[in-house]
Amino acid sequence: MNLIDNVFAKLKSEGRTALIPFLTIGDPDLATSVTMLKTLEDAGADMIELGVPYSDPLADGPVIQRASERALRNRITLVDCIHVAEQAREAGVKLPFILFTYFNPVLQYGLDRFFELVRSKGISGLIIPDLPIEEDEEVRALAEAADVHLIPLVAPTSKDRVVRISRKARGFVYCVSSLGVTGVRADFHSGIDDFLATVREATDLPIAVGFGISSREQVERFEKQVDGVVVGSAIVRTIEDALPLLADAARREEGLRKIGDFVSQLRG
Ligand SMILES: O=P(O)(O)OC[C@@H](O)[C@@H](O)c1c[nH]c2ccccc12
């Protein structure tokens, strides 16, 4: 049984919605990323998207683009990010890890080698935003064999593709709340409620919503309609604001606390 399935089953029995933070691994550095995963778990995260920094994050807004640039200045690689998951597990973090990467780094590393590494390091899920279902046959088969859930994204414009995508989904279906790139938003796609209802109809899997969510009231706005809420840019922005504190040994704990407090208040 995959850890992601266990967490959703437990949350369902408790009538709770999963809080799923995203952060860019290696921002500001690998060791701080390991510590941050513990901070996020202690703050109430239920699973975490580990973002692999990429030079051409076409679906990302400015906040995550800047985080990727900072991480890439430290020459963080796909393998480094997977090792952060392993170190966090060794440090006692129990949460399921979802590796979030664009397809190119996986291709460069080699599919077979990649899934061997991901399986052995305890990664439970995988999101590859630029791998459409029309081209994901081989990746899906390898993910299945490695017991790693390949989690698809569906957008409000996916219309008839929602059923096809949901049928092949594993773990959960990630519903993108708005068109365009990631980033904090005041409001969401006009047809978002119908869209979420359509996805709910199309799959027995848990569904999660992401894109633009940055406050407790926005989490509350969605939590009755979905099984999970993803928050990325707002958390990455909080990390960015805390960088000066994290860089100062005397104020590092204060920096981590600011990040933890931000996530805790999203949980309510
Ligand atoms: O950053 P936001 O607006 O909170 O959205 C979540 C998002 O960061 C995360 O899931 C993600 C990061 N990069 C992506 C690219 C495509 C889809 C989703 C993502």
The ligand as an SDF file (V2000), in Angstrom:
LIG
                    3D

 19 20  0  0  0  0  0  0  0  0999 V2000
    2.2060   28.0520   -6.4020 O   0  0  0  0  0  0  0  0  0  0  0  0
    0.7070   27.8890   -6.2370 P   0  0  0  0  0  0  0  0  0  0  0  0
   -0.0720   28.9710   -6.9890 O   0  0  0  0  0  0  0  0  0  0  0  0
    0.3050   27.7500   -4.7710 O   0  0  0  0  0  0  0  0  0  0  0  0
    0.3310   26.5010   -6.9570 O   0  0  0  0  0  0  0  0  0  0  0  0
    0.8440   25.2240   -6.4450 C   0  0  0  0  0  0  0  0  0  0  0  0
    2.0690   24.9670   -7.2470 C   0  0  0  0  0  0  0  0  0  0  0  0
    3.0930   25.8130   -6.7440 O   0  0  0  0  0  0  0  0  0  0  0  0
    2.6920   23.5630   -7.2840 C   0  0  0  0  0  0  0  0  0  0  0  0
    1.7660   22.5320   -7.2090 O   0  0  0  0  0  0  0  0  0  0  0  0
    3.4490   23.6400   -8.5740 C   0  0  0  0  0  0  0  0  0  0  0  0
    4.7230   24.1490   -8.6890 C   0  0  0  0  0  0  0  0  0  0  0  0
    5.0770   24.2010  -10.0170 N   0  0  0  0  0  0  0  0  0  0  0  0
    3.9990   23.7720  -10.7810 C   0  0  0  0  0  0  0  0  0  0  0  0
    3.8540   23.6890  -12.1610 C   0  0  0  0  0  0  0  0  0  0  0  0
    2.6270   23.2150  -12.6700 C   0  0  0  0  0  0  0  0  0  0  0  0
    1.5710   22.8410  -11.7700 C   0  0  0  0  0  0  0  0  0  0  0  0
    1.7290   22.9330  -10.3620 C   0  0  0  0  0  0  0  0  0  0  0  0
    2.9400   23.4170   -9.8930 C   0  0  0  0  0  0  0  0  0  0  0  0
  1  2  2  0
  2  3  1  0
  2  4  1  0
  2  5  1  0
  5  6  1  0
  6  7  1  0
  7  8  1  0
  7  9  1  0
  9 10  1  0
  9 11  1  0
 11 12  2  0
 11 19  1  0
 12 13  1  0
 13 14  1  0
 14 15  1  0
 14 19  2  0
 15 16  2  0
 16 17  1  0
 17 18  2  0
 18 19  1  0
M  END
$$$$
